[in-house]
């Protein structure tokens, strides 16, 4: 079994570029202002990288075409879930460490 890309993007051209412009362009509403506030306070290096990584993940969620459906299912309690033990078991079966 191989990993499948979800909702567009490739490793060379992700749906949301890992840049300040890419992230800010993908964020919804007031989240963009929150991103810039954290970005302006971060020091260059690991702290800035952490802000960019965290907000890139949020931007990816904001641009997910299934975002509203998934959120509604989560709120309704109908979103399929799994345990961490099940995730680890699947990884072991695929030979992941």
PyMOL CGO cylinders between C-alpha atoms (Angstrom):
from pymol import cmd
from pymol.cgo import CYLINDER

trace = [
    CYLINDER, 0.00, 0.00, 0.00, 1.31, 3.46, -0.84, 0.3, 1, 1, 1, 1, 1, 1,
    CYLINDER, 1.31, 3.46, -0.84, 0.40, 6.87, 0.47, 0.3, 1, 1, 1, 1, 1, 1,
    CYLINDER, 0.40, 6.87, 0.47, -2.13, 8.76, -1.59, 0.3, 1, 1, 1, 1, 1, 1,
    CYLINDER, -2.13, 8.76, -1.59, -2.15, 12.54, -1.94, 0.3, 1, 1, 1, 1, 1, 1,
    CYLINDER, -2.15, 12.54, -1.94, -5.33, 14.14, -0.66, 0.3, 1, 1, 1, 1, 1, 1,
    CYLINDER, -5.33, 14.14, -0.66, -7.03, 17.05, -2.45, 0.3, 1, 1, 1, 1, 1, 1,
    CYLINDER, -7.03, 17.05, -2.45, -4.36, 18.12, -4.89, 0.3, 1, 1, 1, 1, 1, 1,
    CYLINDER, -4.36, 18.12, -4.89, -0.87, 19.27, -4.54, 0.3, 1, 1, 1, 1, 1, 1,
    CYLINDER, -0.87, 19.27, -4.54, 2.40, 17.45, -5.01, 0.3, 1, 1, 1, 1, 1, 1,
    CYLINDER, 2.40, 17.45, -5.01, 5.59, 17.40, -2.95, 0.3, 1, 1, 1, 1, 1, 1,
    CYLINDER, 5.59, 17.40, -2.95, 7.06, 19.96, -5.38, 0.3, 1, 1, 1, 1, 1, 1,
    CYLINDER, 7.06, 19.96, -5.38, 3.89, 22.06, -5.59, 0.3, 1, 1, 1, 1, 1, 1,
    CYLINDER, 3.89, 22.06, -5.59, 1.78, 21.73, -2.43, 0.3, 1, 1, 1, 1, 1, 1,
    CYLINDER, 1.78, 21.73, -2.43, -1.78, 23.05, -2.28, 0.3, 1, 1, 1, 1, 1, 1,
    CYLINDER, -1.78, 23.05, -2.28, -0.49, 25.71, 0.14, 0.3, 1, 1, 1, 1, 1, 1,
    CYLINDER, -0.49, 25.71, 0.14, 3.11, 26.83, -0.38, 0.3, 1, 1, 1, 1, 1, 1,
    CYLINDER, 3.11, 26.83, -0.38, 5.20, 26.85, 2.81, 0.3, 1, 1, 1, 1, 1, 1,
    CYLINDER, 5.20, 26.85, 2.81, 5.82, 30.57, 2.51, 0.3, 1, 1, 1, 1, 1, 1,
    CYLINDER, 5.82, 30.57, 2.51, 4.50, 33.56, 4.42, 0.3, 1, 1, 1, 1, 1, 1,
    CYLINDER, 4.50, 33.56, 4.42, 2.50, 34.62, 1.35, 0.3, 1, 1, 1, 1, 1, 1,
    CYLINDER, 2.50, 34.62, 1.35, 1.20, 31.13, 0.67, 0.3, 1, 1, 1, 1, 1, 1,
    CYLINDER, 1.20, 31.13, 0.67, 0.08, 30.62, 4.25, 0.3, 1, 1, 1, 1, 1, 1,
    CYLINDER, 0.08, 30.62, 4.25, -1.50, 34.06, 4.65, 0.3, 1, 1, 1, 1, 1, 1,
    CYLINDER, -1.50, 34.06, 4.65, -3.33, 33.71, 1.34, 0.3, 1, 1, 1, 1, 1, 1,
    CYLINDER, -3.33, 33.71, 1.34, -4.87, 30.40, 2.40, 0.3, 1, 1, 1, 1, 1, 1,
    CYLINDER, -4.87, 30.40, 2.40, -6.06, 31.36, 5.88, 0.3, 1, 1, 1, 1, 1, 1,
    CYLINDER, -6.06, 31.36, 5.88, -9.71, 32.22, 6.46, 0.3, 1, 1, 1, 1, 1, 1,
    CYLINDER, -9.71, 32.22, 6.46, -10.98, 35.35, 8.16, 0.3, 1, 1, 1, 1, 1, 1,
    CYLINDER, -10.98, 35.35, 8.16, -9.39, 36.57, 11.37, 0.3, 1, 1, 1, 1, 1, 1,
    CYLINDER, -9.39, 36.57, 11.37, -6.94, 33.67, 11.34, 0.3, 1, 1, 1, 1, 1, 1,
    CYLINDER, -6.94, 33.67, 11.34, -4.78, 35.67, 8.91, 0.3, 1, 1, 1, 1, 1, 1,
    CYLINDER, -4.78, 35.67, 8.91, -4.44, 38.47, 11.47, 0.3, 1, 1, 1, 1, 1, 1,
    CYLINDER, -4.44, 38.47, 11.47, -3.56, 35.94, 14.19, 0.3, 1, 1, 1, 1, 1, 1,
    CYLINDER, -3.56, 35.94, 14.19, -0.90, 34.45, 11.89, 0.3, 1, 1, 1, 1, 1, 1,
    CYLINDER, -0.90, 34.45, 11.89, 0.70, 37.84, 11.26, 0.3, 1, 1, 1, 1, 1, 1,
    CYLINDER, 0.70, 37.84, 11.26, 0.62, 38.73, 14.97, 0.3, 1, 1, 1, 1, 1, 1,
    CYLINDER, 0.62, 38.73, 14.97, 2.52, 35.54, 15.86, 0.3, 1, 1, 1, 1, 1, 1,
    CYLINDER, 2.52, 35.54, 15.86, 4.83, 35.94, 12.88, 0.3, 1, 1, 1, 1, 1, 1,
    CYLINDER, 4.83, 35.94, 12.88, 5.81, 39.47, 13.87, 0.3, 1, 1, 1, 1, 1, 1,
    CYLINDER, 5.81, 39.47, 13.87, 6.66, 38.37, 17.43, 0.3, 1, 1, 1, 1, 1, 1,
    CYLINDER, 6.66, 38.37, 17.43, 8.73, 35.33, 16.44, 0.3, 1, 1, 1, 1, 1, 1,
    CYLINDER, 8.73, 35.33, 16.44, 12.50, 35.46, 16.46, 0.3, 1, 1, 1, 1, 1, 1,
    CYLINDER, 12.50, 35.46, 16.46, 14.40, 34.22, 13.44, 0.3, 1, 1, 1, 1, 1, 1,
    CYLINDER, 14.40, 34.22, 13.44, 15.34, 30.56, 13.69, 0.3, 1, 1, 1, 1, 1, 1,
    CYLINDER, 15.34, 30.56, 13.69, 13.51, 27.77, 15.47, 0.3, 1, 1, 1, 1, 1, 1,
    CYLINDER, 13.51, 27.77, 15.47, 10.77, 30.04, 16.84, 0.3, 1, 1, 1, 1, 1, 1,
    CYLINDER, 10.77, 30.04, 16.84, 9.92, 31.47, 13.41, 0.3, 1, 1, 1, 1, 1, 1,
    CYLINDER, 9.92, 31.47, 13.41, 10.08, 27.99, 11.87, 0.3, 1, 1, 1, 1, 1, 1,
    CYLINDER, 10.08, 27.99, 11.87, 7.64, 26.76, 14.52, 0.3, 1, 1, 1, 1, 1, 1,
    CYLINDER, 7.64, 26.76, 14.52, 5.16, 29.54, 13.75, 0.3, 1, 1, 1, 1, 1, 1,
    CYLINDER, 5.16, 29.54, 13.75, 5.36, 28.84, 10.01, 0.3, 1, 1, 1, 1, 1, 1,
    CYLINDER, 5.36, 28.84, 10.01, 4.96, 25.08, 10.50, 0.3, 1, 1, 1, 1, 1, 1,
    CYLINDER, 4.96, 25.08, 10.50, 1.99, 25.44, 12.84, 0.3, 1, 1, 1, 1, 1, 1,
    CYLINDER, 1.99, 25.44, 12.84, 0.19, 27.92, 10.63, 0.3, 1, 1, 1, 1, 1, 1,
    CYLINDER, 0.19, 27.92, 10.63, 0.97, 25.99, 7.45, 0.3, 1, 1, 1, 1, 1, 1,
    CYLINDER, 0.97, 25.99, 7.45, -0.93, 23.06, 8.97, 0.3, 1, 1, 1, 1, 1, 1,
    CYLINDER, -0.93, 23.06, 8.97, -3.87, 25.33, 9.78, 0.3, 1, 1, 1, 1, 1, 1,
    CYLINDER, -3.87, 25.33, 9.78, -3.78, 26.78, 6.25, 0.3, 1, 1, 1, 1, 1, 1,
    CYLINDER, -3.78, 26.78, 6.25, -3.85, 23.27, 4.80, 0.3, 1, 1, 1, 1, 1, 1,
    CYLINDER, -3.85, 23.27, 4.80, -6.95, 22.56, 6.88, 0.3, 1, 1, 1, 1, 1, 1,
    CYLINDER, -6.95, 22.56, 6.88, -8.57, 25.85, 5.82, 0.3, 1, 1, 1, 1, 1, 1,
    CYLINDER, -8.57, 25.85, 5.82, -8.12, 24.95, 2.14, 0.3, 1, 1, 1, 1, 1, 1,
    CYLINDER, -8.12, 24.95, 2.14, -9.28, 21.34, 2.44, 0.3, 1, 1, 1, 1, 1, 1,
    CYLINDER, -9.28, 21.34, 2.44, -12.31, 20.96, 0.13, 0.3, 1, 1, 1, 1, 1, 1,
    CYLINDER, -12.31, 20.96, 0.13, -13.86, 18.51, 2.63, 0.3, 1, 1, 1, 1, 1, 1,
    CYLINDER, -13.86, 18.51, 2.63, -13.29, 20.82, 5.62, 0.3, 1, 1, 1, 1, 1, 1,
    CYLINDER, -13.29, 20.82, 5.62, -16.94, 21.75, 6.19, 0.3, 1, 1, 1, 1, 1, 1,
    CYLINDER, -16.94, 21.75, 6.19, -18.18, 18.16, 5.76, 0.3, 1, 1, 1, 1, 1, 1,
    CYLINDER, -18.18, 18.16, 5.76, -15.54, 16.81, 8.15, 0.3, 1, 1, 1, 1, 1, 1,
    CYLINDER, -15.54, 16.81, 8.15, -16.28, 19.49, 10.73, 0.3, 1, 1, 1, 1, 1, 1,
    CYLINDER, -16.28, 19.49, 10.73, -20.02, 18.81, 10.54, 0.3, 1, 1, 1, 1, 1, 1,
    CYLINDER, -20.02, 18.81, 10.54, -19.41, 15.07, 10.97, 0.3, 1, 1, 1, 1, 1, 1,
    CYLINDER, -19.41, 15.07, 10.97, -17.12, 15.71, 13.94, 0.3, 1, 1, 1, 1, 1, 1,
    CYLINDER, -17.12, 15.71, 13.94, -19.71, 17.95, 15.59, 0.3, 1, 1, 1, 1, 1, 1,
    CYLINDER, -19.71, 17.95, 15.59, -22.45, 15.40, 14.92, 0.3, 1, 1, 1, 1, 1, 1,
    CYLINDER, -22.45, 15.40, 14.92, -20.34, 12.59, 16.36, 0.3, 1, 1, 1, 1, 1, 1,
    CYLINDER, -20.34, 12.59, 16.36, -20.38, 10.65, 13.09, 0.3, 1, 1, 1, 1, 1, 1,
    CYLINDER, -20.38, 10.65, 13.09, -16.76, 11.18, 12.03, 0.3, 1, 1, 1, 1, 1, 1,
    CYLINDER, -16.76, 11.18, 12.03, -14.97, 7.83, 11.85, 0.3, 1, 1, 1, 1, 1, 1,
    CYLINDER, -14.97, 7.83, 11.85, -12.22, 7.64, 14.45, 0.3, 1, 1, 1, 1, 1, 1,
    CYLINDER, -12.22, 7.64, 14.45, -9.50, 5.22, 15.44, 0.3, 1, 1, 1, 1, 1, 1,
    CYLINDER, -9.50, 5.22, 15.44, -7.29, 4.65, 18.43, 0.3, 1, 1, 1, 1, 1, 1,
    CYLINDER, -7.29, 4.65, 18.43, -3.58, 5.36, 18.58, 0.3, 1, 1, 1, 1, 1, 1,
    CYLINDER, -3.58, 5.36, 18.58, -3.02, 1.66, 19.14, 0.3, 1, 1, 1, 1, 1, 1,
    CYLINDER, -3.02, 1.66, 19.14, -4.76, 0.93, 15.82, 0.3, 1, 1, 1, 1, 1, 1,
    CYLINDER, -4.76, 0.93, 15.82, -2.63, 3.54, 14.02, 0.3, 1, 1, 1, 1, 1, 1,
    CYLINDER, -2.63, 3.54, 14.02, 0.56, 2.03, 15.44, 0.3, 1, 1, 1, 1, 1, 1,
    CYLINDER, 0.56, 2.03, 15.44, -0.58, -1.49, 14.54, 0.3, 1, 1, 1, 1, 1, 1,
    CYLINDER, -0.58, -1.49, 14.54, -1.21, -0.43, 10.92, 0.3, 1, 1, 1, 1, 1, 1,
    CYLINDER, -1.21, -0.43, 10.92, 2.20, 1.25, 10.75, 0.3, 1, 1, 1, 1, 1, 1,
    CYLINDER, 2.20, 1.25, 10.75, 3.91, -1.90, 12.04, 0.3, 1, 1, 1, 1, 1, 1,
    CYLINDER, 3.91, -1.90, 12.04, 2.07, -4.00, 9.45, 0.3, 1, 1, 1, 1, 1, 1,
    CYLINDER, 2.07, -4.00, 9.45, 3.38, -1.72, 6.70, 0.3, 1, 1, 1, 1, 1, 1,
    CYLINDER, 3.38, -1.72, 6.70, 6.91, -1.94, 8.08, 0.3, 1, 1, 1, 1, 1, 1,
    CYLINDER, 6.91, -1.94, 8.08, 7.06, 1.62, 9.42, 0.3, 1, 1, 1, 1, 1, 1,
    CYLINDER, 7.06, 1.62, 9.42, 9.01, 2.22, 12.57, 0.3, 1, 1, 1, 1, 1, 1,
]
cmd.load_cgo(trace, "trace")
